[in-house]
Amino acid sequence: MDSTTPVCGLGELMGRQWVLMCGWTGVVVHLFLVGESSLKTPLRKFSGSINGQEPMLSPPVNLHILDQHVVMDNGLVNVTLSSPQGMVTAIQYNGIDNLLEPNRETNRGYWDVVWGNPEHLGGTYDLLEGTRFSIVMEDEDQLELSFTRTWDSTLDGDIVPLNVDKRFIMLRGSPGFYAYGILEHLDGWPDVNIYQGRIVFKLEERLFQYMAVSDERQRIMPTNEDRVNGQVLDYPEAVLLTNPSNPFLRGEVDDKYQYACDDKDNRVHGWICPDPPVGFWMITPSDEFRTGGPVKQDLTSHVGPTTLSMFFSTHYAGESLAIKLRSGEPWKKVFGPVFVYLNSASPDEDVLTLWEDAKEQMLTETQSWPYDFPLSEDFPRADRRGTVSGRLLVRDRYINEALMTANSAFVGLASPGDTGSWQRENKGYQFWTQADAEGFFFIKGVRDGNYNLYAWVPSIIGDYKYEALINIIPGRHIRLGALVYDPPREGPTVWEIGIPDRRAAEFYVPYPNPALMNQLYVNLSDKYRQYGLWDRYSDVYPDGDLAYTVGISNYEMDWFFAQVNRNVGNKTYIPTTWRIIFDLDDVSETGNYILRLAIASAHEAELQVRVNEADVTTPPHFTTGFIGKDNAIARHGIHGLYWLYATEISGSQLVTRSNTIYLTQSRGNSPFKGIMYDYIRLEGPPETE
């Protein structure tokens, strides 16, 4: 079979892809058909618990030690690893000799980090190859293997100054395997920046051509060769498919960043092979070892076919999320375990039941966290962890005289720091939950140590921090009672634009250039993931920049989702100035007004504010200075890091009737420099009691 030959069953998946793109009627029909198929031929799946209970009768786990490899085998799946390097070189399942791409052994299933010397720009890949193999546990029910590397000053400069311990676990009766790693920087070791850490699996391209990231985001994918033969666009990751092997994909844009998602939603993703029906899934049951909090965005699966578990990166955040170890700082952290889950179906089943089953397995894994089977002393089990509960309320008398419940607030524990510091924190562990409609929250499975409690509330501006340190002791439950968040506020709302939810999704997202589309996003709510929307600004506003009139304009239609530079041709981009026009019937000349600017994303930008002054050559009333390197505009994200600013405007600067606030993003020369607003509010002078 050559790389251009469609796999048997691929046509059926293409048909289903069209169903997913054709509106609610098609979706209902599709779900009905899936349900009918599932009733006729139930999916074969693992029965019994793999976490703490005896599994159903199944073959024992076996370890085979060869000259340069070791093989884990439990009768359901067979996993070969290079020894002592610890690379996954083969995964045998359901009659398929190897689910992985038959390329070099170091490029099939591997860990890597991107790191650099602080004195030099750029990063170097390190595959974290082990130099020593050991058996941590071997019996009929469980295998745990360790591949380690110890750093010392005599090692080559291409080796990151970390001790590495990569662990792999196979359980009896479990169709898959677990992987986790322990990275350690000892006291006195060299300074280092670590930009990215992950596990990567490259799958057999002739088998896996259908990718699923969520219920809505799943589709037939192009091949690597399709990308090579395509047209590279504004950056290497984005390619226009000019002559793909599958004509269905001709004229589409492929870009791995189109499939990124928030960590809180990144629980399961992977690939489906239609013949034989097999699924390969990456399940990440917890965010505790990830960095940047629950709404940090990162990659999932993409063309390769590639499946990732991203532990940390600078994506959608910039260098502020690089792990920087200085002055011999000691550091140690456990990443994972994550679960590589394999499933299969009978030939007459709907292959999309594999995705439904993977979601069920994901729920099983998340409910079992923290696992009770990893044997590293650095991974504490549930009885060595603590819990925290409480209730969050909001006090803003300009919205409601009474205390309000923090409906669906995100509440978390992270390393001690300033208010909002959790989104740039990257060395410790974080534990987040979402409160219920009444603001009650419960955070379980917290490692021992000192934390601050942080929160933010959808529809409420700003960040909350509980000032007292919270000391987690194993087995202890801490009840905090009722906590009250006083969000930033000086006076009543004069006007507001947007919804304070840390995203720009409520604003106007234009239709993409028809020649640069991804058909998947045509009918989905996250249409901001289309390529090239930064250049659509100049099409929507060809003769002048955006002007928004309070009381007349509608932010859903009249506020562009990103303040980007104007494309004036010849790859030249110039800054833009947006206007907010508003009337005041009665100006308090002796009072002070507050303009609050909540920014959902910033990339190499500078936001300048002027009040009733159109000349951009005059000094601004306020400037953020240079901010941001999250690159969310280019990477199709609707948010990056959150920024909140407030500037005071004297009543003497305002006039009765028409006023204008000018917002200038002053940094030009690139299509990707710009900002996304979350929410803007003008507050009047405080009301006296």
Helices and strands as residue ranges (DSSP letters): H 10-20, H 23-40, E 62-65, E 69-73, E 77-82, E 88-93, G 105-107, E 109-116, E 124-126, E 132-138, E 142-149, E 163-171, E 176-185, E 192-202, E 210-212, E 218-220, H 224-228, E 231-232, E 239-240, G 247-249, E 253-254, G 256-259, E 261-262, G 263-265, E 268-274, E 277-283, E 297-298, E 301-302, E 306-312, G 319-321, E 323-325, E 331-344, H 353-367, G 382-384, E 386-394, E 404-405, E 410-414, G 421-424, E 431-434, E 440-446, E 449-456, E 464-472, E 477-485, E 493-498, G 519-521, G 527-529, H 533-540, E 547-549, H 555-558, E 563-564, E 566-569, E 572-574, E 576-584, E 592-605, E 607-611, E 622-623, E 627-629, E 643-650, G 651-653, E 657-665, E 674-683
